[in-house]
Structure formats: structure tokens, C-alpha cells
Amino acid sequence: MRIDPEGRTAQGITGFLGFVTLNLLYLLLCLPIVTIGAATAALYQVTIRYSDDESGRPLKDFFPAFVRNFKPASLLALALLLPVLLLLAVAVFWSGSATVVGGVAMVVSIIAALYLFAAFLYAMALTAVYETPFRQTARNALLLPMAQPLRTMGILLVPAALICITVVIPMFGVILVTVGFSVGAYVTAFLFRSAFARHTPGA
């Protein structure tokens, strides 16, 4: 028996293993915490490119993308993720309050945190696709969740679903660690491309 390396089965296995390796590389580079922005931007760069008729080489392009995006992505992550953490802390604080004001403050904090987290994801994708100044990228990232509410819901739904399934079914954590983030990024890549195309002249 001979296996054709160009056959669909062999290519499917190769693609799957590529996404597993990409997922592990992403998690490894996220471990220092301060590199989460650069790692996420690099992941988006290779998956967005791959979602366009499977062009590019995700594994070979990941490290160059990480280096290219390190400074802008790290600054944007600091500017957007730090407020998210502060808002979540505020939500936890007010969750212990039995008053109406406390309940409203908790809900507002959670909504604001979700909005800024969506802005963070947009900022990483924008950094991956475009070479624009920090202020312009940050401004676009803050405006896109409001300009593209349906696509934003889809972009947020992917990581939310992964986390919720893992909480309910702990064994799903194995899938999350092996392919969850890379496949999730690939799925959201189509939403990012669609959102950006609506705001790109001539697209």
C-alpha cells in the first residue's frame, strides 16, 4: 500500500498536525504573559493569511510574525488588557453587594470589559494585517466593536465557547491545549477579514 502525500487524507493529517504545533507554539509564547499580545497578533497573522485560499505557511511564518508584531502588539495589549483586568476586578468587588447600585455597577463593568476585550482582539488582528501607527490602530480597534456588532459577537463567542465548554467538561481542556486556540483563531479569521473589508476602500 502506498500513501499519496498529495492526497486529501495526507494533506488533512498534515494540516491538523500543523494546527496542533501552531497551538502549542502560541501557548508557549504566551507563558511570559507580557508576550501575549505579540503571540496573539502572530497567530492572527498566519491564520488570516491561511484563511485566504490556504495561502502562506502558518508554522514557518509564525516566528517572523511574532518578531514583526512584538512592539506594536505589546503596547496595544498593555493599553487594552490592563483596563479589562481592572474592570473585572471592579465587577468582582460589586458582585458582593446586595444593592441595586452594586448590581448595576457589576453589569456595566462586565459589559465594558467585554467591549475592551473585543477591542483588544481587533487590535491584534489589525496589527497582523496592517502597518499603521499606534494611535490609528487603537482608535480603529475601539470603534470596530460598535461598527460591527454582529461580527464582534461572533469573534467573542469563539473564545467564550471554548472556555465555557472546558469549565463544563474539563476533559475538553485537552482539545483546548492541542488545537483550541489555533482553530479558534482560524474561525475568527473569516470574521476579521469580512469586518475589515467593509471598511477598506476598494475592497
N, C-alpha and C positions, 0 to 999 in steps of 0.2 A: 504493500500500500504506500502511495506517495501523497504527501500533502502539498498542495499548491500554495506557496507563500503569497501569491497574488489573489487567492480565492477569498470569497467573502467571509468564510468562517475564520480563516487565519488572520485576516485583517481586523475582524471583530475582536478576536482574542488579543491581538497586538494593541488595538485601541483601548480595550478595557485595562490591560496592564499598564498602558501609558497613563491613564487617568488615575490608577492606583498610585503609581510612582509620583505623579504630579501632586496628588493629595498629601502624600507623606512628606514631600519636599515643602509644601505650603505649611503644614503643621510644624515642621522642624524649624522653619524660618520665622514662625510666629512665636516660638518659645521665648525669645528675649523680650517679648512684649513691645518694646519700642520699635520693632521691625514689622509690626502687624500691618501698618499702612503700606509699606513698600511691598510686602509679601502679597497683600490683597490686590494691589494695583497690578503687580506682575501676573497674578493668577487671572485677573480680568483681561489683561492684555493678550495673553496666549489663548484664552477661551473665546474671547470676542473674535479674534482673528480666525480661530479654528471653526467657529460657527458660520463663518462666511465661506461656504463651499469647502470646508475642511482644509483651508489653506494654512500655511505656517507649520511650524514644528514645535508643539507645546513644550516638550521636555528640553529641547536644545535652546529654545527661545526664552525659557523661564528665568535663568540666571542673568542674562543680559538685560531683560526687562526689569528684574529686581534692582540691578545696579542703576539703570537709567532712571527709574522712578523713585529711588530711595529718598532723595532730599525733598522733592515736592510732596510726595505721598506722606512722608513722615510728618511734615509741617501741617498738612491738611488733617491728618489723623489726630494730631495733638489739638488742633483748633476745634475739631468737631466731636471727637470721642470724649474728651475731658468734660465738656458740658453734659454729655449724655450720662456719664457716671455721676456727676453732681445731681442731675435731675432725678436719677434713680434713687440716690441716697435721700433726696427730699421726699420722694414717693414712699420710701420705706419708713421714713420718720412720721409722715402724716398717716400712714396706714394704721398706726396705733391709736389714732384719735377717733373718738366716737361721735364727733361733732360733724355738722353738715359742712362747715368750712374746711375741716380736715379732709373729708371725703372729696370735696371739690378740688382742693389743692393736690391731693394724691392723683386724681384723674387727669388734671391739667398737666402735672409733672410727667406722667406716663406718656401722654399724647405728645408733649414737647420732646421727650426723649426719643420716641419712635420717629418723629419728624427729623430730628437731627441725625439719628442713626441712618435713616434713608438718605439724608444729605451726604453723610459720610460714604455710603456705598456709591452714590452718584459721583462724588469727588474722586474716588478711586478709579471708577470707570472712565471718567473724563480725563484723568491723568494718564490712563493707559492708552487712550485713543488720540488725544490732542496734546499739543505742546503750547500751552497758554500760560500767562502769568498767574501767580498765586491768587491775586485778588479776583481775577476774572473766573478762574476755576471755582473758587469758593462761592462767588456770587451765583454762578450758574448752578452749582450743586444745591444751594439753598433755595433756588427758585424752581428747580425741576420737580421736586415732590408735589408742589402746588400746581404746576403747569401740567403734570402728567399723573393725575391721581390714580387712575386705574392701573397703569403700568407700575407705579410705585407700590401699590398694594400687592401686585404680583411679585415684585422684587423683594418685598418684606416677607411675603408669605413663604418663600422658599426656605430661608434660614429659620423662620418661626416653626414651620412644619418639621424640619429636621430636629430642632430642639425638643418640641412637644412629643414627637414620636419616641425620642430617646428617653425622655422622662417617663413616659407611659410604659415603654418596652425597653428596658435597659440593654437588652441584647442587641438592639438596633445600633448601639454605640459602636459596635464592630464595623458596621457599614459606614457610619459617620466618619470613623477614623481612616477607613480604607479608600472610600470613593465619595463620601457625602459632600465634602466641600468642593471638590473639583467638578463633580457632576452638577451640583447646585449652581456653581459659577457658570457652567456651560448653558444651563437652562436660562438663567437670568441674562446671559449674553444676548439672546434674541430680543429680550425686552429693552435692554440698553440700546442696542442698535436701532430698534424701532423708535425709541424716545428721542435719540439724538438726530435721527433722520428727519423728524418733524420740525426740528429747529436748526437744521443746516441748510443754508441757501443752495439750491441746485441739486439737493439730494433726492 
